[in-house]
Amino acid sequence: MTFLDKLQQAWQSQRCATPTMHPDQLLKGVRLERRAHFWSDTFVISVFLGVGAWMLWSAFRDIRQNWPWLISVASDAWVVGYILFNRWRRRRDAAHYDQTMLAHVEQSIKDIEHRMWLDRYALWWYVLPIALGCMLPPVLFFAMHYSRDHEWDSVVLLFFTLGVFAAIFIFVHLVMKYGVRAGLEGRCRELQALRALRESLLSTEE
């Protein structure tokens, strides 16, 4: 029996003072959201680990010439480390099976609030580090090439590359921002339902 199944049994075994609340539907939504969040994090980690490994291999093929790729490796490692750190911190603070129903509800509220906080600052911990990891190496390669040959032939290619990366990451940021806004109403409703349930459990205990 999974944790959510046990949580559902504990929830249904208690009398709730909010008759309009549907625990089964709310638990189902929480379950689907947690699974989607887990698999999206797994996909992102897999992609960045693969790209980081390829960049690391490219850098060490000729470390004196290709060392700027290490910046991309560092940006990928930052994002992966940040995701894993947040996963570990939330897992460490998770409510255990033997804790009260109120503790599980409060933990669910904290999880939703934390995800909303992550979405609000995704530009700083996700988009911007990857953008810098993609845009700084071409600049450094151009500087190394110019210091050796004193030629400006590649400056057009440099600005084109930076323009393409800037357009891509601006688009990604706008799409993520739109997605956060689209899902904000549903999360607020879920958060409101959980807070109402918490108040009903508190009044029942009293």
LINJO-V505871 format. One record per residue. N is the residue number from 1. RES is the residue in three letters. D_CENTER is the distance of its C-alpha to the mean C-alpha in Angstrom with 2 decimals. Layout:
n = {N	N}
res = {RES	RES}
d_center = {D_CENTER	D_CENTER}
This chain:
n = {1	2	3	4	5	6	7	8	9	10	11	12	13	14	15	16	17	18	19	20	21	22	23	24	25	26	27	28	29	30	31	32	33	34	35	36	37	38	39	40	41	42	43	44	45	46	47	48	49	50	51	52	53	54	55	56	57	58	59	60	61	62	63	64	65	66	67	68	69	70	71	72	73	74	75	76	77	78	79	80	81	82	83	84	85	86	87	88	89	90	91	92	93	94	95	96	97	98	99	100	101	102	103	104	105	106	107	108	109	110	111	112	113	114	115	116	117	118	119	120	121	122	123	124	125	126	127	128	129	130	131	132	133	134	135	136	137	138	139	140	141	142	143	144	145	146	147	148	149	150	151	152	153	154	155	156	157	158	159	160	161	162	163	164	165	166	167	168	169	170	171	172	173	174	175	176	177	178	179	180	181	182	183	184	185	186	187	188	189	190	191	192	193	194	195	196	197	198	199	200	201	202	203	204	205	206}
res = {MET	THR	PHE	LEU	ASP	LYS	LEU	GLN	GLN	ALA	TRP	GLN	SER	GLN	ARG	CYS	ALA	THR	PRO	THR	MET	HIS	PRO	ASP	GLN	LEU	LEU	LYS	GLY	VAL	ARG	LEU	GLU	ARG	ARG	ALA	HIS	PHE	TRP	SER	ASP	THR	PHE	VAL	ILE	SER	VAL	PHE	LEU	GLY	VAL	GLY	ALA	TRP	MET	LEU	TRP	SER	ALA	PHE	ARG	ASP	ILE	ARG	GLN	ASN	TRP	PRO	TRP	LEU	ILE	SER	VAL	ALA	SER	ASP	ALA	TRP	VAL	VAL	GLY	TYR	ILE	LEU	PHE	ASN	ARG	TRP	ARG	ARG	ARG	ARG	ASP	ALA	ALA	HIS	TYR	ASP	GLN	THR	MET	LEU	ALA	HIS	VAL	GLU	GLN	SER	ILE	LYS	ASP	ILE	GLU	HIS	ARG	MET	TRP	LEU	ASP	ARG	TYR	ALA	LEU	TRP	TRP	TYR	VAL	LEU	PRO	ILE	ALA	LEU	GLY	CYS	MET	LEU	PRO	PRO	VAL	LEU	PHE	PHE	ALA	MET	HIS	TYR	SER	ARG	ASP	HIS	GLU	TRP	ASP	SER	VAL	VAL	LEU	LEU	PHE	PHE	THR	LEU	GLY	VAL	PHE	ALA	ALA	ILE	PHE	ILE	PHE	VAL	HIS	LEU	VAL	MET	LYS	TYR	GLY	VAL	ARG	ALA	GLY	LEU	GLU	GLY	ARG	CYS	ARG	GLU	LEU	GLN	ALA	LEU	ARG	ALA	LEU	ARG	GLU	SER	LEU	LEU	SER	THR	GLU	GLU}
d_center = {28.05	24.30	22.86	22.28	25.84	27.22	25.33	26.83	30.28	30.09	28.99	31.80	34.31	34.02	35.69	33.43	34.97	32.87	34.54	32.45	29.28	28.55	26.85	26.74	24.87	22.43	21.78	21.42	18.79	16.85	17.35	16.22	13.03	12.18	13.26	11.38	8.00	9.41	10.81	8.06	6.28	9.99	10.75	8.43	9.82	13.20	13.38	12.69	14.97	17.55	17.54	17.67	20.52	22.36	22.15	23.36	26.20	27.10	27.28	29.50	31.81	33.33	31.62	34.10	33.35	29.74	28.20	26.08	23.77	22.77	20.83	18.63	18.33	17.38	14.60	13.17	13.77	12.05	8.60	9.38	10.91	8.33	5.97	9.46	10.75	8.60	9.43	12.93	13.41	12.68	14.77	17.44	17.86	17.97	21.31	23.88	26.16	29.17	27.76	28.83	27.41	26.74	24.48	22.35	22.20	21.30	18.45	17.12	17.49	15.61	12.64	12.63	13.29	10.47	7.89	10.14	10.14	6.49	7.22	10.48	9.73	7.24	10.62	11.31	8.60	7.52	10.52	13.33	13.21	13.22	15.86	17.93	17.76	19.17	21.66	23.18	24.67	26.81	28.14	29.07	30.66	32.68	33.80	34.88	36.72	38.44	39.54	41.19	42.73	42.76	42.01	40.04	39.94	36.21	35.24	35.02	32.71	30.54	30.24	29.65	26.81	25.19	25.79	24.17	20.99	20.99	21.51	18.73	16.05	17.61	17.49	13.82	13.15	15.68	14.40	10.89	12.97	15.33	12.93	11.69	15.42	16.48	14.48	15.26	18.76	17.97	15.64	18.39	20.98	19.30	18.94	22.56	23.79	22.36	23.87	27.12	27.17	26.70	29.64	31.71	31.14	32.07	35.19	36.07	35.94	38.13}
